[in-house]
Each structure stands twice: as structure tokens, then as C-alpha cells.
Amino acid sequence: MSAERGTAANGQVSFWYAGSGVPLPANQLDGDAAADVCIVGAGYTGLWTAYYLARADPSLRIVICEAEFAGYGASGRNGGWLTNSITGGREGYVRSHGREAVVRFQDAMNRTVQEVMDVAAAEGIDADIVKGGELNVATNAAQLQRLTAYAEQEAQWPNADTQFLDAAETAGRIAIAGVKGGIWHPHCARIQPAKLVRGLADAVRRLGVTIHEGTPAVEIGPGAVRTTRGTVRARYVIRATEGFTAGLAGQRRSWLPLNSSMIVTEPLAAGQWEAIGWDGAETLADLAHAYIYAQRTADGRIAIGGRGDPYKFGSRTDVDGHTPEKTVRALGDMLTRLFPAVEGIGIDHAWSGVLGVPRDWHATVGLADDGVGWAGGYVGTGVATTNLAGRTLADLILGRTTELTTLPWVGRRVRKWEVEPLRWLAVKSLYATYNAADKAENRGRTTTHPVAHAADFISGKA
């Protein structure tokens, strides 16, 4: 496949803005201001927090400061998976909080998927949402071994609702070349990310929330957010900056900004869809170590993503999502390996974005006694988790003790990432190791490569 020849657009934030155009920042802060709550970041986390606060107490003065425009970051660039994943998995929480607490956590995540769908419907947000479930597949023997073990683990959780599929059953859902098996669950919906975040921004404005776009925060602390355009003083200050957190004063080592890249094809022909058989709205991923994720878009394309060039030295972040051609080619090769029927199809858009990664790969939400709150570290599973975070932050700010404020991720603190060049070397080595393990497994290794286990342990994921 010649991905370079067919790539019509690269960067420009993401394909998800191709239909509406990339928004221009509006309503910049003009001097100092005061609020009850100041939220930094107008992505899903910040907007959901504002939404539930404004609904609960319309008298609150809520201000959001956003460096670019609402939905500029991961909220407008992600793969469009509204799914029930507990970031980092359940086992760490079982060790720290016990099984019953994790059952409650999973129940909350399951319900969150429907909560987002319900709010979108109530607010008139048409985000191409279709609940088709999530399908994870194995395409070689080592992946099948991991898939089988994963299915056995999931069967121990009554609210996981997973279904193991053999090779024939998996191919009956989506005809993936060489598929060995799959696991499916119903708690996932395909969405158009930019439509959701822009619709949510409109909804919070209707509730009286002020969004200052084009207003980069420089430093946050108790009682104040200092921006390039003035200082906002507030009783509560909420950090909702996810992959851009490292750009704030004193936060460079808090969450690592990990890059993820995507491509989207031109619309497939009817015959190609018939050959693939992807006639549902399942989201799709594989069990490779450097895994891919994909969806069938509402307008009949395949959007597929992966890590690409995962990390920039010094925790730097990209500007407009431009993606190296080698990454575009790699994703295009993966696409045609999974779906030979699309060989030669054009790639209409490529883009990249950053996601926040805590040192232990588990998301967190909380509010300190000094009024500074935070949420994030979603490691790519934030489309639904941000909603749960927003509702939790609203309860914490309002002083409520609820089911959400007692979930095991609330108030978690983790150690910082290593200084440079150690973290750059670590991330580069980590993904080189994962890629090497995937290559060995694709060449016929029947069990998980030992170096992948070692990489999981060293990275903090295991």
C-alpha cells in the first residue's frame, strides 16, 4: 500500500474536524477575573466537570481557561471509543482496595457509557454514537494465548459481560485476515470525538459557564490560575490538562505525554465492506504489545491508530498533529494486513495527539484541602472515564460523599517520572522492546516473548 501517495491531509488537528473546519479560539480572557471554580482545560474532563457543577448549582461562577479551543487536545483527536475500561486494569485496585470496591468501580464505568449517551441525546449532541460493543482479537498464536488468559480472567468478574469467540465466530463479526479468536463485550459505543466535545462545549455555555479559549495557563495553585492574559482567582482550581500537563510550571514530571497516531481511509466501496463484513459498530483492537485500535466511521471509512513515535524528548507536545510518514506507512501496512480487501485504498487524513500517562499507568481524580483538584492520566481510555471524573469532581467540590467519591481511584497519588534523559531512553526502549516482541510473535513464536513481560514490569504497567 502506498500510504504516502494517498494521504490527502496530515495534521490540521484531526480528521474529526474535516467536516466542520478547525475552530478559531474565541472569547479570550482580557485581564484578571474572579470565579467560584476555575477549570484549566476545555477537553472532556473540564467540560464534563463544568456541566455537572452547573447543573447541580446554577449559582456557581464557573470559568474554563483553554490554551487553544475546546476540543483541541485528545478530546478532539482520539479513536472514538466510548468504552468501560478501568485505566490500568483492575488488579492493582484489588490489591489496594479489595475486590468489592473494584466491582463497584466496574459497575460505575459500565453505567458511564450509557450516561454519556443519555446526556448527548438530552442536549441534542449528534456525535454519530452507536453502541456496538468492543471486539479485541488475536491474529497469531502468542496473542491467542494472551486472549485466552484474558478471557479466563474476565469470566471471574460478573459485571465484565465478556463473550469469548473462536476464530470462526470472530470472523463472522469482522473478517480479519488470519484471526485466531476474539473477546467481545457490549459496554462500548463508537463516537465522532470532535462532535461530542464541541457539542458539550455548547451545552456548558448554555448553562452559563464561561469558556476563555486562546488563554494558556502558565501556573496553577491554591486560589489562582495564572494565564498569559491575566489571573483568574477562584476558591477551587481544577487541573484538566491531560497530555499537556507537563507544560505547566512544576508539572513536567507528573504525567508523561505519550503520542498516539491515526489514519483514516477514503470511504470504502460496498464490495469492500461486504468482503470485510464489518456491518456493526464494534470498535476493534488487537492483542499485540504495540496494539492498534480502530473503528468503522459513520461515513463508511476505517479509522485506525497506534503509538507511532511515542515520545518527544523533554515531554514536548506537538502543535497541529502532524504525523511522520513512516508512521503513516506503518499504520497503512497494518490496515492492509488486517483487511486485504482494502489494498491500494487512499488515506485521506493522518494525525497525532498526546495522552497523559502517570508513572503507574492508572488514572486518578481528586481534590486537595487547598481547593486544587485534578483528573486525568487516562492512558488513552478517557472518552468515558472523563465523564466519571467530571461527575466525581463535581461531587467533591460540592462537598458531597457519594458512591463516586468513594471509588478506589479517588485521591490516588503516584510518584513522578524520572528526569531526562532517563524517561526518554526508557520510553524509546520500552516501545522498541514491544515492537521486537510483536515481530517475533508474528514470525511464529507461540508464547508471549519474555522481553515483553520485562518491559511491562520495568514500565510500571505490570
GIBELQUI-V35443 format. One record per helix or strand of 2 or more residues. SS is the DSSP state (helix for helix, strand for strand). FROM is the first residue (numbers start at 1). LEN is the number of residues. Records with the same first field share a line. If there is no record, write none. Layout:
SS = FROM-LEN + FROM-LEN
This chain:
helix = 3-4 + 15-3 + 44-13 + 74-3 + 91-7 + 99-24 + 141-14 + 167-7 + 193-14 + 242-6 + 270-7 + 313-3 + 325-14 + 340-3 + 382-16 + 404-3 + 422-21 + 450-10
strand = 9-2 + 33-8 + 62-4 + 81-3 + 134-5 + 162-5 + 181-5 + 188-3 + 210-3 + 217-5 + 224-4 + 230-10 + 256-10 + 283-4 + 293-4 + 302-5 + 347-11 + 364-4 + 372-5
